[in-house]
């Protein structure tokens, strides 16, 4: 049976002033799936997350989330649907003056009328899911990078969102923490039935856990497919990216005139 579509992106264009970022993007993302968005720096991956979350508006085209066109929503409706979205920022972005417990409890206290006793049980449940129930009393400064990322993940699932967006969740992590975060993303997606979107440069770790991959280059979708299709792709850009080759469609050398001309060899030999 085909999975229900949660996000539909059609003919999406976006520019910062005269600088075009995204051109004619089309994507479909189903409930309960993990989708990776990959591409070089500055290719528009994080901008795409901003468009899904409604923090910026498209130049044309649309993002439809759960039957609602995001840029057409008024302020109240936008805030309402955002409460069904979780976000894991690149370095966690924990509130530094709040404990681990209070960081996870924050959204529950802000957006629900639950009694404190129930909030306590829910926070401990979320922290237990990421293996950090015993760290609930610690402050962010006392956490390692991997622990901070796991607390941020617990916070992102605090309200059982239908969608979680991850902006470079593997950056700066040691191999153990990286593997833990990847495994948690997969397990929590399956357990909650949520949709997870991962913006990442970490090809090998991502291909272990995702269901589908979109590659963005020069503002367009350069390739897409399952992890196996991507791994076996002979498309030059995809092959270079997946295998980390230093030269290819993304060149090693920045455009320049002939090296001999820069060294003025012709004139010296004349």
Buried (B, 14 or more C-beta within 10 A) or exposed (E): EEEEBBBBBBEBBBBEEEEBBBBEBBBBBBBBBBBBBBBBEEBBBBBBBBBBBBEBEBBEBBBBBBEBEBEEBEEEEBEEBBEBBBBBBBBBBBEEEBBBBBBBBBBBBEBBEBEEEEBBEBBBEBBEBBEBBEBBEBBBEEBEBBBBBBBBBBBBBBBEBBBBBBBBBBBEBEEEBBBBBBEBBBEBBEEBEBBBBBBBBBBEBBBEBBBBBBBBBEBBBBBBBEBEEBBEBEBBBBBBBBEEEEEBBEEEEEEEEEEEEEEEEEEEEE
